């Protein structure tokens, strides 16, 4: 029998919601629905593993509170999936959550979901990212309704973990990358505790100090594997005015922008930055899922510097009709502006422009050159 949390979640995933999600992804409703049957129990299983590790329950509560996951997303799901910008924002939120819920297994889980559902890897990644905020919203609503503290929420998840795992379709659970998730750290620690307790009873109190050391080592190992955060090469944590912290790649637009707004001179204005990770689906104004975090970090930076004003400028290569390219470049700049405004940035701080193919920075005779010309720039006009 499916777990109660899964039953509750399934009531929100109506055929209309599946249709909207499949339209956003460009996948069939059947493939989207099939993938979702595995995604939700996988995510709940990942949450259960995290909550059962040392410090994991507190970490989970922190994510629920800082993300404002109170269940409102579930009640407004149809509207969120009907608006491309809001859907992309939801994907961006989910991508950040997946690092906490699944850790370094995110990529393997995404590949397994793609294989099982018969959808593309990009669609599987986006669908996982869409699922994460829904799961967290359900947990936040449950926690608030039942008045659970961190320990109570962890106990609830632990009591239903076997049901989450049994609900994962057999065709998915056998795929590479899933077995390691099913045998998570929480299970390993629980098993170690039980084994140590039995040995203590048999060997007497003389062995207790040694057994305690073994247990501590196992707990630390599990914490390192599932809760520890590795420092990735090239990443820098930046503390912004007001206390917000972002982790960005050294040399990226957001890194350079934050450095300039903190230490740059107004004499350098206007200052132009080229987005390094901002890509659109071909011929559209829809950002790729991988690009959404770039905009989310930009929103955080602009909130930290409320006096700054910027211009978003779109450019294309020379492929296609010049007039259509001009319009597309303007529309893409406007799409990024709309995401910033929806994220809480005053529209009066943002202007836009589109130059189509008129201002290349490289030769359009090579693919590499055309790729450089297809760009979006952010120009700081006031700081």
N, C-alpha and C positions, 0 to 999 in steps of 0.2 A: 504493500500500500504506500502511496506517495506520502511524503512528509507534509504536515499541516502548512508549513511555510511555503512549500511548493504549490500546494492546493490554492493557497491564498494568492500567490503570484500569478498562477494560471488564469485566475478570474479577470485579470487586467489585460491579458494577451488575447484579445478578441480577433476574429478574422479581419476586422477593419484595421487594427493595429498592425497585424502581420502584413496586410496589403500595403500600408503606408511605409513600413520598414523595407519591404521588398522593392518598392518603387524607388526609395532613396538609394538603395544599394545597387539597383539595376539587376536584381536577381528574380527568379521565379518565386511565387508565394510558397510553393511546395518545398523548394530548397531552403528558403528562409525559415519556414516552420520546422523543418526537420533539424536544422542546425540549432534552433532555439530549444528543442527538446533535450539537447545535451548541454547547452550553454548554462542554463539556470542551475541544474544540480551540480555542475562543475564549479560554478562560481560560489554556490553555497558551501560546497565541500571545501573550497579554498579558504573561505571565510572561517569555517569551522576549524581548519588546521591552524590558521593564524591565531584564533581566539584561544586555542588550547596550549599555545606556547607561552613561556615566561614573558610577561609584559604585553602579550598579544591582545588580551581582552581590553586593557587600558588603551592600547593603540587603536583598537577598533572603535571604542567609544569616542576617542579623539577625532577620528575620521568622520564619524556620524555627526558630531557637534560642529566641527569646523566646516563641513560641507553643507550644513543645514538640511540634512536628509530627514525630513519629517513626514514623508509620504505624499507631499503635494505633487511631486512629479508624476506619481501613479494616477492621480486624479485628473491631471492635465496632459496625459500622454498623447492623446489624439492630436491636440493642438500643437504640441512640441514637434511631433513627427510630420506635421503638415507645413511647417515653416523650415525651409532649408537652412537658414542661418541658425535657428534655435536647435535644429537637429545636429548641426556641426558642433555647436557649443556643447551639446550633451555628449557627443563623441569625444570631444576634447577632455571633458570632465572624467569620462570613463577611462580614457587612456592613462590618465594620471592615477586613477584608482587601481587599475590592473597591476601596476608595479607593486602596490601594497598587498593586494589580494593573492596574486599568483607569483609574484617575484620573477625570478629568472626563467620560470616555466611558461611565461606568457606566450612567447613565440611558438613553443612546441604545442601548446594547447590550441593556439590559433590555427596552426597547420593541420592538427588532427580534426578540428571542427570543419575546416574547409574540405578535407578529404571525405569526411562523413556526410556532410550536407550537400556535397557536389556543387559548392560555390567557390568563388575565387578566394585566394589568400587575403586580398585587400578587403573583400566583403566580410570574410570571417573575422578579421581584425576589428572592423567597424562594428560588427554585430556584437562581438564580445564587449567592446567599449560601450555600446548602447545598453547592454545588459547589466553592466556593473552598477551604474547609478540606480537602476530599478531595484536591484537586490539590496543596495544600501538604503534606499528609500523604504523598502519593506521592513528592513531591520530597524530603522529609525522609528518608524511608525509603531512597530511591535514593542520596541523598548519603551517608548513614551506611553503607549496605551496600558502596558502591564506594569509600568513603574520599575523597570529592571535597572539594576546597577551593572557595572562591568562584569562582575562575577555571575550575576543572574543571567545576563545575556549569553555569556560563555557556556553556562550550564544548559541553557535552552538549545544552543547550537550543537553542543556535544550530544545531547539526548536524541537529536534528529540526524546526526551525521551518517549513521548507517543507512538511513532512508534516502539521504541525498545520494549516497554512493550507489545504492541499488537502483535508483531511478535513472542513472546514466545508461543510455542504450548500449547493448552489448557490442554493436558494431562500432561504437565510439570508444568504449572503455578499453578495447584491445589494441587500439592504435598507439604508435610510439608517442611518448611525451605525456600520456595520460596515467600510466601505471605509477610513475614517480609521484604524481599529484595525489593519487589514491592512497599511497602509502606515506602520508605526510608526517611531518615532524611531531605533530600532536600525538599520533598513534605510536610513534617510536618512543616518545618520552613516557607515555602511559604504560607501554609494555615494559620499559626499563624500570619504572617505579614498581610495578607489580613483581617483576623478577627480583629486584633488590629486596623488597619486603619479604618475599618467601625465603631468600637466602639468609636474611637477618634472623628470621625465626629459627631456622635450622642450625645456624652456626653460633648463635648466642651474641650477647652484647659485646664480646671482645672484638668482633669484626665490624661493629657499627661505624667507627671512624673511617675505616677504609671504604666501606660501602657508601658512606655519605660523600666521600671524595669522588667515587665513581659516578654517583648520581649527579653531582655538580658538573662534572665534565660532560656528561651526556646532555644535560640541560643547556650548558653553554654551547655545545656543538649544534644542538637543534636551534638555539636562538640565532647563532651565526648563519645557519643555512636559510632560515625562514624569516627572521626579523631584522637581521643585520643589514646595513646599507653599505654597499661597496662604493668607493670613490672611483668613479670612472675617469679614465684618462681624458684630459681636455675639458672637464666640467669645472665650473666655478660657482660657488654659492655666493650670492650678492645680497647683502642686507640693505634694503631701500629705506628712505625716509618714511617714518610711520611704523617701521618694524617688519614689513613684509619681506620674505626671503624667497628668492628664485634661484634655481639651479640651471645655468645656461652654459652652452659651449663657448669656450674662450675664442674670441674672434668672430662670433656670430653677430648678427644685427642687434639682437637684444643686449648682448654683452657690451658691444661698442656704444650703443645708445645710452645704456645705464651709466657707463663710464663718462660719456660726454656730458650728460645732464648733471652729473655730480661734480665734474671737475673742468669741463670745457669752458671756453670763453665765448661771450656773445659776439665777439669780433669775428668768429668763425662762421656766423650765420649768413645765409642759409647753409645748413650742413646736411649733406645727402648720404643716406645709408641704403645699400641694396639688400633686400631680403634674400637670405641664403637658403631658407627652408620654407618657401611659400609657393606652392604649386597648385595649379587648377586642373581639373579634368579637362581633357582636350576640347577646345571650342566652347567651354562653358564658364560660368562665374562661380562654380562650385569648387571649393577647396578640397584637396585630397585629405583624407583623415589624418595623415601624418603631418599635415601643415597646421592643423588647428591649434596644437600647443604653442606654436610660434605666436599666434595672435593672442592667445590667452596670457602668455608672459608679457606681451606688449601692453595689454590692458593693465596689468599689475604695475608696470613701470610708469605708464602715463598717469595712473591714479596717484602714484607716489610723488609725481611732479606736476601738480595741477596748473601751474603757470605755463607749462610747455604747450606750444601749438605746432601742428605738423600738417604736411601735405602728402597725400598718397598719390603716386604717379604710376600709371600703367604703361607698359610697352609691349610690343609683339615683334616677331620676326617678319620677313617679307612674304611669308607663305599666305596665299589667298588674296582676297579682294582688299585693297587699301582702305576703302571706306568701312568695310566690315571690321577690319583690324582696328581702325580708329575707335569704333563703337565698342568693340570687345575690350580694348584696353581701358576705356573710361568706365565701362560696366564693372570690370574687375576691381578697379580702384574703389568704386562705389560700394561693391560687395564687402571689401575689407573695412571700409568706413562704417558700414551698417553693423558689422560684427563688433567693432569697437564701441559704437553707440549703444548697442544692445548689452554690452558688457559694463556700461555705466560711465562712459566717457562723453562729456558734453559735445554735442554735434558742432557747436560753434568753434571748437578747438581744432576741427579737422576739415581741410579742404581737399579736393581731388582734381586730378587732371589725367587725360589719356592722350598719348601721342602716337598710338599705333606703331607703325614701322618707321616713323620719321626720324627717330633719334637712336640709331644702332650704336652699340659700343664695340662690336666685333663684326667680322665679315659674315654675311648671310650665305656665303658660298659653301660653308661646311656645316655639318650638324652641330659641332661644338660651338661654332659662332652663333648659329641660330638659337641654341639653348641659352647662351649668354644674353642675347637680345630679348628673349621672352622673360621679362623681369618686372618686378614691382619695386618701386623705390619709396622710401620714407624720407621726407625732407623736413628737418626741424627749422621752423621759421621764427620761433620765439622760445626762449628758455627762462 
